Amino acid sequence: MHSQECPLVQSLNQHKLVTHPVTSSVTSRIFAVLFPGNPAVNALLATLYISGPPNFLLALCPPNIDPSSLSVMVAFAVGGLLGDTLFHLLPEIFLGEDSPEHVRFVMVEPNKNLLLGVAIMVGFITFVAMDKGLRIATGGESGHDHSHGAVERDEKPAARGTASSVDSGDASAVRQRKPASSSDSTSPSTTTFIPDKEISPSVKLGGYLNLIADFTHNITDGLALSSSFYASPTIGATTTVAVFFHEIPHEVGDFALLIQSGFSKRQAMGAQFVTAVGAFLGTAIGIAVQEFGGSSSGAGAVSGPGLWGTSLQWGDMLLPFTAGTFLYVGTVAVIPELLETGPDRGLELRKTATQFAAMAAGAGIMLA
């Protein structure tokens, strides 16, 4: 007999409906419009939402954007990512989501929580290894952190001459102006136009490695979206919101790094659209694992013992894995940038207060 057919459980269900009647909030109605299909369709729609708008926003960004101006947006994204991980993903991973219509029972298994913890750690360590590998590949100059502290190289532009020569951010345009300015004998200020420094090979390499890292990171975003929608529609929707807010400073930071690596604005935007394919690839992989690898609650649920004799299947490992990557992105990859301070104490105090307010706002959205 199914547990929901038990008289005791049915009486508990009736008591729950009386004491906690089902209501439809504004956010739930919005989510129902944005995600009207099954988990696979919703995951693909979510990937489209988090990949399209942030990339189109790059058209509005000036090539010489100051990455430090993104610190408030980064803090807001951190609050959203950590809020989603701590308020939604981890409770869902270990306990499951509450159902508004009936009570739920959680079965405690000896090795289940252990396996879930291992999957979280594997996700965390995977990003540590990726970040460390990129730092080694770039000679220790900078890794691909998701707060994009790497774009601090913007302080040393590829070429420096007259004020108007760097506005476009296009190194090729600077090189085209060089002969004309050097042959002009009528103006002493233009005859001394000499590029301060050509783009070094390591900076160019850093730009291409950043694209690879961005592609890999987008794969994990796709995995997160697919696994969260198979867990529940609510978890999927909140994860989409958290990833969306993270993608805006993420994409703008990558855009600034590519510009200073020698890309034109159009080339940088095109490269960002190419890396967005990684999110769809990750979503497709996640859907395939859920559908064919099995999960204890998804469409691919299988009968019989699972991993280590527990009820867990391989599909159940995706959500804790992505929770581990979110923990890395929201802490190790971003917090160091927020801890950076300057000599002006008053300015830093105001900046810190703004960052904490933004972080609280991001977490507050996840609570709501």
Salt bridges, closest charged atoms under 4 A:
ASP84 OD1 - HIS88 ND1 3.04
ASP98 OD1 - LYS16 NZ 2.66
ASP131 OD1 - ARG135 NE 3.18
GLU141 OE1 - ARG153 NH2 3.73
ASP196 OD2 - ARG160 NH1 2.99
GLU198 OE1 - ARG175 NH1 3.91
ASP214 OD1 - HIS250 NE2 2.92
ASP221 OD2 - HIS217 NE2 3.32
GLU247 OE2 - HIS217 NE2 3.76
GLU247 OE2 - HIS250 ND1 3.27
ASP254 OD1 - HIS148 ND1 3.24
ASP254 OD2 - HIS250 NE2 3.18
